[in-house]
Amino acid sequence: MTQGCALGVIGLDVYGTLVDPAAMALELRKAFGTQAQAAAQLEYTFRRALMRKYVDFDSCTLQALRYVGASLGASLDEAGERALLESYLHLPPFPDVRTGLAKLARAGHKLVALTNGTERSAHAVLQNAGISEYLESILSADRIGTFKPDPGVYALLNNVAGAAGRPRWLVSGNPFDVIGAKAVGVKAAWLRRDAQRIFDPWEFSADLVIRTLEELCDGLESCAMGLMRRE
């Protein structure tokens, strides 16, 4: 089978790909009222990566929560902050994730989490979601002190045991993440969780666009067959 879409190392984003951060909306409304908006921890990671002033994803989350509270005049005490941070460890998996991961594992792909989250928190999220058994390891951006889409995060896929000679893939529901992977030569699948969402019109595009994780295995097989026919 041709290198590029053969059995490979698949790095799966966690938040927005495997588990649903939108589930935090209810918890935020409970804490801050009906006007509460999603915490801006992702924006904070971008800022910190550009400034090279790293703190880990958990710290970005806490700072974002404090911003939400301050903007609404409803700051939380320490116990309230701890409760919200704990809620982030119990995000539900998307409905297709368990069956999709199982299908990929049966096909022989090496599955790892590639996340901006800390290894400790990502492990708790995946375990609480009941999907940790499908992932061989967690590659956290915390290892190198920056965040996706920094090229160094995608390079972590090179360090996976048995990765030599195997194609590397990123699978993400976040377009910026797909673009980041493509910019450094990593093949990428965009998991288009929202049918209304469009992909950024950049010079980089996804190798595959899928609606569910269950479609990924079939998409990889089709991609491989297409390459074989061209050869």
C-alpha atoms as one frame of an Amber mdcrd trajectory, in Angstrom:
protein
   0.000   0.000   0.000   1.285   3.441  -0.894   2.737   5.715   1.755   0.341
   8.592   2.505  -2.963   6.839   3.154  -1.732   3.440   4.369  -2.029   2.253
   7.944  -0.565   5.050   9.959  -0.222   6.982  13.157  -3.387   8.998  13.718
  -3.252  11.914  16.125  -6.732  12.810  17.311  -7.529  16.205  18.732  -9.529
  15.920  21.958 -11.672  19.008  22.570 -14.220  19.500  19.795 -13.188  16.270
  18.083 -13.569  13.445  20.577 -15.459  15.256  23.347 -17.977  18.077  23.125
 -16.977  21.346  24.843 -20.460  22.749  24.147 -21.645  20.706  27.107 -20.013
  23.349  29.328 -22.607  25.926  28.293 -25.081  24.705  30.906 -22.451  24.736
  33.645 -21.400  28.264  32.719 -25.008  29.457  32.800 -25.449  27.879  36.228
 -22.397  29.698  37.500 -22.707  33.072  35.778 -26.286  33.393  34.566 -27.990
  33.136  31.195 -25.715  35.690  29.543 -22.589  33.584  30.066 -20.635  32.808
  26.921 -18.114  30.052  26.272 -14.777  30.619  27.966 -12.054  31.915  25.654
  -9.241  29.550  26.613  -8.478  28.780  22.958  -7.874  32.450  22.218  -5.641
  32.604  25.273  -3.512  29.727  23.971  -2.999  31.561  20.671  -1.922  34.707
  22.480   0.494  32.905  24.764   2.059  30.897  21.957   2.694  34.083  19.975
   4.076  35.921  23.007   6.097  32.869  24.102   4.667  33.296  27.584   3.555
  29.740  28.187   1.271  28.505  30.913  -0.515  25.195  30.530  -4.019  24.714
  29.136  -5.563  24.266  32.579  -4.203  27.675  33.588  -5.563  29.228  30.380
  -8.947  27.714  31.172  -8.964  29.168  34.674  -7.972  32.608  33.399 -10.704
  32.461  30.764 -13.297  31.506  33.364 -12.227  34.420  35.531 -12.578  36.705
  32.529 -16.138  35.481  31.917 -17.027  36.095  35.544 -15.425  39.532  35.660
 -17.124  40.617  32.434 -20.515  39.708  33.929 -19.769  41.009  37.415 -20.231
  37.514  38.823 -16.798  36.314  39.899 -16.624  32.928  41.605 -14.980  31.950
  44.863 -12.279  29.274  44.907 -14.777  26.450  45.406 -16.842  27.632  42.448
 -13.773  27.785  40.232 -12.767  24.264  41.245 -16.253  22.991  40.447 -16.172
  24.455  36.941 -12.689  23.131  36.255 -13.876  19.705  37.376 -16.777  19.955
  34.923 -14.260  20.305  32.095 -13.007  16.820  32.989 -16.439  15.305  32.343
 -17.196  16.430  28.805 -19.270  13.844  26.919 -17.937  12.055  23.846 -19.647
  12.733  20.540 -22.036   9.875  19.648 -19.848   8.477  16.855 -16.579   8.387
  18.784 -16.599   4.979  20.481 -17.624   3.074  17.363 -15.320   5.164  15.168
 -12.272   4.594  17.349 -13.023   0.893  17.594 -13.261   0.642  13.806  -9.939
   2.429  13.328  -8.238   0.253  15.924  -9.525  -2.945  14.306  -8.152  -1.749
  10.971  -4.670  -1.569  12.495  -4.113   2.157  12.846  -2.069   3.443  15.786
  -4.284   5.929  17.639  -2.973   8.668  19.926  -4.412  11.843  21.374  -2.685
  15.028  20.170  -3.933  17.821  22.363  -3.299  21.296  23.712  -4.581  20.007
  27.045  -2.281  18.770  29.774  -1.645  15.049  29.854  -3.241  14.778  33.303
  -6.444  16.545  32.291  -6.670  14.865  28.887  -6.286  11.462  30.539  -9.123
  12.271  32.957 -11.360  13.572  30.139 -10.792  10.504  27.967 -11.234   8.104
  30.855 -14.413   9.786  32.067 -15.748   9.707  28.497 -15.086   5.965  28.342
 -12.766   6.124  25.331  -9.244   6.040  26.785  -8.859   2.334  25.983  -8.675
   3.072  22.256  -5.752   5.507  22.496  -2.220   4.226  22.917  -0.827   7.449
  24.360  -1.480  11.132  24.949   0.790  13.631  23.224   0.354  16.923  25.024
   1.552  20.300  23.824   2.598  20.801  27.436   5.628  18.599  26.681   7.194
  21.377  24.621   5.638  24.430  26.264   3.520  25.803  23.437   0.176  25.173
  21.708  -1.200  24.065  18.372  -0.875  25.207  15.648   2.824  25.534  16.542
   4.736  23.110  14.253   6.470  21.541  17.226   3.230  20.042  18.498   2.610
  18.114  15.268   6.233  16.939  15.333   5.358  14.980  18.485   3.751  12.426
  16.174   7.248  11.503  14.989   8.076  10.250  18.473   5.319   7.657  18.652
   6.713   4.141  18.988   6.599   2.432  15.622   5.927   5.666  13.748   8.968
   5.344  11.508   7.917   4.814   7.928   4.221   5.134   8.715   2.143   8.059
   7.453   1.149  10.607  10.054  -2.377  11.954  10.214  -4.133  14.569  12.283
  -7.893  14.318  12.778  -9.581  17.411  14.157 -12.904  19.164  14.281 -11.064
  22.496  14.368 -10.049  23.999  11.000  -7.106  25.910  12.494  -5.721  22.593
  13.705  -6.046  20.981  10.280  -4.320  23.978   8.683  -1.517  23.783  11.231
  -0.896  20.125  10.429  -1.000  20.635   6.667   1.425  23.550   6.925   4.114
  21.164   8.204   3.379  18.282   5.860   1.143  16.169   8.095  -1.903  14.716
   6.376  -5.148  15.834   7.957  -8.834  14.998   8.088 -11.366  17.651   9.045
 -14.172  16.218  11.137 -16.940  18.610  10.163 -19.115  18.370  13.254 -21.226
  21.379  12.251 -22.642  21.194   8.723 -22.963  24.989   8.684 -19.294  25.572
   9.391 -16.985  26.429   6.504 -13.262  25.796   6.233 -10.905  28.760   6.250
 -10.084  29.766   2.634  -6.332  29.380   3.013  -3.758  27.724   0.767  -4.042
  24.580   2.900  -7.011  22.226   2.769  -7.915  18.940   4.392  -7.004  15.667
   2.688 -10.323  14.265   3.865 -13.548  15.884   5.049 -15.724  13.589   7.131
 -18.964  14.014   9.036 -18.348  11.357  11.670 -15.341   9.502  12.993 -16.893
   6.299  11.684 -16.331   7.596   8.131 -12.605   8.070   8.648 -11.560   4.458
   8.192 -13.464   4.194   4.909 -12.030   7.529   3.810  -8.484   6.369   4.471
  -9.083   3.176   2.506 -10.551   5.099  -0.429  -7.621   7.501  -0.381  -5.157
   4.608  -0.448  -6.945   2.890  -3.329  -6.930   6.121  -5.314  -3.175   6.464
  -4.917  -2.628   2.855  -5.923  -4.668   3.313  -9.112  -2.675   6.423 -10.052
   0.540   4.452  -9.722
